[in-house]
Amino acid sequence: GPPRCYGTTKSTVYQNNNENDLVNDNDSSNNDNNNVRSQIESLLSTLSFQNNNMDNDDNKEQENKNSQVYIIGTGLSNCVADLPLGILSILVRANVVLHDSLSLPPEEIQKVVSSLCIIQNVGKRGDDQTSYKQKDIDELLLQYALGGDDCVKDGTSGINHDIVDDTSSNASRIVVRLKGGDPFLFGRSRTEIDALRQHNIPYKVVPNLSSCIAGPHYGGIPLTDPFLDAQSFAVFSGTNAQGIVEGSGGSRDWESMQVDTLVFLMIGRLDKLHALCQQISSTNSLLSDEKVEQQTNNDAVGNQQRWNNETPCAIVQSAGRNNQRVWRGTLETLVEVIQQDLGPGVTTVSPAILVVGQTASLDLLYQP
């Protein structure tokens, strides 16, 4: 795909390699960012902030000719003020930051990092064929960590080599990989770690709160509730790596799953959301004759079908952000509720989290 770089090394923000998108940095903006960074450094010093793991990492950076890589989850925060001090202490020293679309926005990252830090958006969107592929991100991470262009062939990742060359290839770098939510939960960190291990590049993983928990909570939806006898939850990706809806063709037996609440990430496309709701609510029609008979016997003794058309569910869009929206309905009506609100022409509410189960009917947010 084309470059999606925000580089401050040449006093220019590079975005989408489009001349119309070039935005010149101004002195006041740079001064504000430097002030924020200085204040953070002063705070860390005042608090005598020490992290034993961090001290060990510093020693590794000095001993190893390669860079130190940090794979960091940012939770659902889109503001540096919400980040833990440990993460801020890494960002103030960063030479390179590769961030996802749902992690910190570049204007927030620029408040903390050095004016010479390279900031690049490597976000992936499932339906956007021009966005980065995971293998390209793996290669790009290696290229920055190794300090040169040896790892990536020209044209494979759309890298702006003018920006890359601004950092000496002989110097060790602190390379930060920012991921929204938690880096291990649907974060695709394994291939990046495998690539780093193959080249003996030291790295550290910094976990954070996943959107599967924080997202529903931002929407006022608890995943468990003793009064509704909801004691467990399970988390799924709404679609697989090929974009196929989870559980398609009866591959998932929802009814026999002993769980009270279902959470689905990456399910913003309304056609796929509709298909998923239908599969969950009509799960009995996909069961074998033996299981249907067993379910019928269970119903006869008072155990109702776990999921049906009337099961409460909710969508939380852009959880934790200023433009957050929440829609509540049932497995049968949820998509209709969204289209009635936004219009029949709306096809997606990404980024979105789906919650299915009795707790989805709750709204525990403060109502002024």
CORBELPE-V987887 format. One record per pair of residues at least 6 apart in sequence whose ideal C-beta (glycine too) atoms are under 7 Angstrom apart, sorted by the first residue. I is the first residue (numbers start at 1). GAP is how many residues later the second one is. If there is no record, write none. Layout:
# CORBELPE-V987887
I;GAP + I;GAP
This chain:
# CORBELPE-V987887
1;129 + 1;130 + 1;131 + 1;157 + 2;14 + 2;15 + 2;128 + 2;156 + 3;11 + 3;14 + 3;155 + 3;156 + 3;157 + 4;11 + 4;12 + 4;116 + 4;117 + 5;9 + 5;115 + 5;155 + 5;158 + 6;7 + 6;8 + 6;9 + 6;100 + 6;113 + 6;114 + 6;115 + 7;7 + 7;111 + 7;112 + 7;153 + 7;156 + 8;17 + 8;102 + 8;107 + 8;108 + 8;109 + 9;107 + 9;109 + 9;154 + 9;157 + 11;13 + 11;14 + 12;10 + 12;12 + 12;13 + 13;9 + 13;10 + 13;12 + 14;146 + 14;149 + 15;6 + 30;85 + 33;77 + 33;78 + 34;81 + 36;75 + 36;76 + 37;55 + 37;75 + 40;48 + 40;52 + 40;72 + 41;51 + 44;41 + 44;45 + 49;36 + 49;40 + 51;35 + 51;38 + 53;151 + 54;35 + 57;11 + 57;147 + 60;8 + 60;142 + 61;7 + 61;111 + 64;138 + 65;107 + 66;79 + 66;80 + 66;106 + 66;135 + 67;78 + 67;80 + 67;105 + 67;106 + 67;107 + 67;108 + 67;134 + 68;106 + 68;134 + 69;72 + 69;76 + 69;106 + 69;108 + 69;127 + 69;132 + 69;134 + 70;20 + 70;106 + 70;107 + 70;134 + 70;136 + 71;106 + 71;108 + 71;112 + 71;118 + 71;121 + 71;132 + 71;134 + 72;15 + 72;18 + 72;104 + 72;105 + 72;106 + 72;107 + 72;111 + 72;134 + 73;106 + 73;108 + 73;109 + 73;110 + 73;133 + 73;134 + 73;135 + 74;9 + 74;29 + 74;30 + 74;104 + 74;105 + 74;106 + 74;134 + 75;106 + 75;133 + 75;134 + 75;139 + 76;105 + 76;135 + 76;138 + 76;139 + 76;142 + 76;243 + 76;244 + 77;6 + 78;26 + 78;27 + 78;30 + 78;243 + 79;29 + 80;8 + 80;24 + 80;28 + 80;31 + 80;32 + 86;120 + 87;119 + 88;24 + 90;86 + 91;21 + 91;22 + 91;85 + 92;20 + 92;21 + 93;81 + 94;19 + 94;23 + 94;80 + 94;82 + 95;22 + 95;23 + 95;72 + 95;78 + 95;79 + 95;80 + 96;21 + 96;22 + 96;48 + 96;77 + 96;79 + 96;80 + 97;12 + 97;16 + 97;20 + 97;22 + 97;79 + 97;81 + 98;22 + 98;24 + 98;42 + 98;43 + 98;79 + 98;80 + 99;10 + 99;22 + 99;79 + 100;22 + 100;23 + 100;78 + 100;79 + 100;80 + 101;20 + 101;22 + 101;24 + 102;78 + 102;249 + 103;75 + 103;76 + 103;77 + 104;74 + 106;13 + 106;15 + 109;10 + 110;9 + 113;6 + 118;45 + 118;49 + 122;10 + 122;15 + 122;18 + 123;8 + 124;7 + 124;8 + 125;6 + 126;113 + 126;117 + 126;140 + 134;54 + 134;57 + 136;20 + 136;21 + 137;55 + 138;53 + 138;54 + 138;57 + 139;12 + 139;13 + 139;17 + 139;18 + 140;12 + 140;17 + 140;19 + 141;34 + 141;36 + 141;51 + 141;54 + 142;9 + 142;53 + 142;57 + 143;6 + 143;8 + 143;9 + 143;16 + 144;29 + 144;31 + 145;28 + 145;30 + 145;51 + 145;56 + 146;53 + 147;22 + 147;23 + 147;24 + 147;26 + 148;21 + 149;12 + 149;15 + 152;7 + 167;6 + 177;15 + 179;8 + 180;31 + 181;6 + 181;27 + 181;29 + 181;30 + 182;25 + 182;26 + 182;27 + 182;28 + 183;6 + 183;22 + 183;24 + 184;23 + 185;25 + 185;27 + 186;51 + 186;79 + 189;16 + 193;10 + 196;7 + 211;54 + 211;108 + 211;142 + 212;23 + 212;51 + 212;53 + 213;10 + 214;105 + 214;106 + 215;101 + 215;104 + 215;138 + 216;7 + 216;47 + 216;100 + 216;137 + 216;139 + 218;98 + 218;101 + 218;102 + 218;106 + 219;95 + 219;97 + 219;100 + 219;107 + 220;142 + 220;143 + 220;144 + 220;145 + 221;93 + 221;134 + 221;138 + 221;139 + 221;141 + 222;137 + 222;140 + 222;142 + 223;10 + 223;38 + 223;40 + 223;136 + 224;6 + 224;7 + 224;9 + 225;134 + 225;137 + 228;130 + 228;131 + 230;30 + 230;31 + 230;127 + 230;128 + 230;129 + 231;29 + 232;27 + 232;28 + 233;26 + 233;27 + 233;28 + 233;30 + 234;23 + 234;25 + 234;28 + 235;28 + 236;10 + 236;26 + 236;28 + 237;9 + 237;28 + 237;29 + 238;7 + 238;8 + 238;26 + 238;27 + 238;28 + 238;29 + 238;34 + 238;38 + 238;116 + 239;6 + 239;7 + 239;27 + 239;33 + 240;6 + 245;27 + 245;30 + 245;31 + 246;6 + 246;18 + 246;30 + 247;7 + 247;32 + 248;31 + 250;36 + 253;34 + 254;26 + 254;29 + 254;53 + 255;28 + 255;29 + 255;32 + 255;40 + 255;50 + 255;51 + 255;52 + 256;35 + 260;97 + 261;94 + 261;95 + 261;96 + 261;98 + 262;94 + 262;95 + 263;90 + 263;92 + 264;12 + 264;90 + 265;88 + 267;6 + 267;9 + 267;85 + 267;87 + 268;80 + 268;81 + 268;82 + 268;83 + 268;84 + 269;78 + 269;79 + 269;81 + 270;65 + 270;68 + 270;76 + 270;77 + 270;78 + 270;79 + 273;62 + 273;81 + 274;61 + 277;36 + 277;54 + 277;57 + 277;58 + 280;27 + 280;51 + 280;76 + 281;26 + 281;27 + 281;28 + 281;30 + 281;50 + 281;51 + 283;24 + 284;8 + 284;11 + 284;21 + 287;8 + 295;10 + 299;6 + 307;24 + 309;21 + 309;22 + 309;23 + 310;20 + 311;19 + 311;20 + 311;45 + 311;46 + 312;18 + 312;45 + 312;46 + 312;48 + 312;49 + 313;16 + 313;17 + 313;18 + 313;21 + 313;41 + 313;42 + 313;43 + 313;47 + 314;12 + 314;13 + 314;14 + 314;41 + 314;46 + 315;12 + 315;19 + 315;23 + 315;34 + 315;37 + 315;39 + 316;8 + 316;10 + 316;36 + 316;37 + 317;7 + 317;8 + 317;32 + 317;35 + 318;6 + 318;7 + 318;33 + 319;34 + 327;7 + 327;10 + 327;11 + 327;14 + 328;32 + 328;33 + 329;8 + 331;25 + 338;11 + 339;7
